[in-house]
Amino acid sequence: MAFTIQTYVFALLFLVGFLLSVWAFADAVRRPAVGFTNAEKRTKPFWVAIIAAGVFFGYLAIPPVSIFGFVIGFGLPLLFGLIAVLPGAIYLADVKPEVIRFSPRRPGPSGSSGRW
């Protein structure tokens, strides 16, 4: 019984890490490339590639659990899951704010920047 609860807790934690990486990947893809170079945070293809690798290994690190008859995850060692979350977390905490700051603003419908 305890092993099953522990497996589901680990699966939930790794699923949260995986979703964090997916969120970072989706955000990095939609940001303009000029924002990355203006912020001096490497290039957009670099961040997209490294976060994509994090998403891939993050999915593989989810422990195999059966939910509604479907088995998700492959169960790579714990260290893979921890390392897989790092690129997404670094992007969201450090790179994204700077990219937003240095990205060109799009004017709104009335010519304003969309800010209040």
Steps between C-alpha positions, in 0.01 A plus 500: 500500500772749595693425182194584292441831680867590466493417129198723442657786699820477295299477179306812598819692582665400175182580308504851649865537394415374154213749467730780617740408220216489247387846613856634463530341155172650379599842631848486344355406162261796494753767606672700223858399426623858519406514869747222583791668326410846634490359853836326441355165608639278220268442204144383459597170327737422790229544763233323298732201443616471861146534637377243244764258630375572852142426393609173338700375798241634742236283338726196504575553870135478610464174695276249322154514653166376373227761480162391362666202334769708325861473611688830493870552554807285455680545830850618425707548816406783736798713400377524139173649615673757717741602224218511243314770695803733521492651147133588528540642850803707402318631194188598696691657791788675323471513121129568447486825704800639314365395161170671578686810611709523184236390248346760273150599605209459262265795493140437598198579280502870594877538470565449869734237636216314668607598850270678746 
